[in-house]
């Protein structure tokens, strides 16, 4: 049976604190599991869904932010 690959990453205390806070908030059993989950979330949000011609989550969020800031953020904006 193939063994899972391992990545060891050093991080600044601020980042580590955020990971620990996420782990505790979501009742995740270990730092490694929290980091795996956060990595998958990040990679999925950055991923471009070219095969389906759909924008990525990041593209959608950037578009929403652009529309809200153009309107000054004072009113609700319909993206239809």
C-alpha positions as CSV (number, residue, x, y, z in Angstrom):
1,X,0.0,0.0,0.0
2,X,1.3,3.5,-0.9
3,X,2.1,5.8,1.9
4,X,0.7,9.4,1.9
5,X,3.2,12.1,1.1
6,X,4.1,14.6,3.8
7,X,4.7,18.3,3.7
8,X,6.1,20.2,6.6
9,X,5.6,23.9,6.6
10,X,6.9,26.5,9.0
11,X,4.6,29.5,9.6
12,X,4.5,32.8,11.4
13,X,2.9,32.9,14.9
14,X,-0.1,34.9,13.5
15,X,-0.9,32.3,10.9
16,X,-0.5,29.5,13.4
17,X,-2.9,31.2,15.8
18,X,-5.5,31.5,13.0
19,X,-5.1,27.8,12.2
20,X,-5.5,26.9,15.9
21,X,-8.5,29.1,16.2
22,X,-10.1,27.5,13.1
23,X,-9.3,24.0,14.5
24,X,-11.0,24.8,17.9
25,X,-14.0,26.5,16.3
26,X,-14.6,23.6,14.0
27,X,-13.7,20.9,16.6
28,X,-11.1,19.4,14.4
29,X,-8.9,16.7,16.1
30,X,-5.4,17.9,15.1
31,X,-3.4,20.8,13.6
32,X,-2.7,18.6,10.6
33,X,-6.3,17.9,9.9
34,X,-7.2,21.6,10.2
35,X,-4.4,22.5,7.8
36,X,-5.5,19.9,5.3
37,X,-9.0,21.2,5.4
38,X,-7.9,24.9,5.1
39,X,-5.6,24.0,2.2
40,X,-8.4,22.2,0.3
41,X,-10.7,25.2,0.9
42,X,-8.1,27.6,-0.4
43,X,-7.2,25.5,-3.4
44,X,-10.9,25.0,-4.3
45,X,-11.5,28.7,-4.1
46,X,-8.6,29.5,-6.3
47,X,-9.4,26.8,-8.9
48,X,-10.6,27.8,-12.2
49,X,-13.4,25.6,-13.5
50,X,-12.3,25.7,-17.2
51,X,-13.9,22.4,-18.2
52,X,-17.4,23.7,-17.3
53,X,-16.8,27.3,-18.4
54,X,-17.8,28.5,-14.9
55,X,-16.0,31.1,-13.0
56,X,-14.1,30.1,-9.9
57,X,-15.3,31.1,-6.4
58,X,-12.5,33.7,-6.3
59,X,-13.7,35.2,-9.6
60,X,-17.2,35.4,-8.3
61,X,-16.2,37.0,-5.0
62,X,-14.0,39.5,-6.8
63,X,-16.9,40.4,-9.1
64,X,-19.2,40.9,-6.1
65,X,-16.6,43.1,-4.4
66,X,-16.1,45.2,-7.5
67,X,-19.9,45.8,-7.9
68,X,-20.3,46.7,-4.2
69,X,-17.4,49.1,-4.1
70,X,-18.6,50.8,-7.4
71,X,-21.9,51.4,-5.6
72,X,-20.1,52.7,-2.5
73,X,-21.3,49.8,-0.4
74,X,-24.3,51.8,0.8
75,X,-27.0,49.9,-1.1
76,X,-27.8,46.4,-2.0
77,X,-26.7,45.5,-5.5
78,X,-28.3,43.1,-7.9
79,X,-25.9,41.2,-10.0
80,X,-28.6,40.1,-12.5
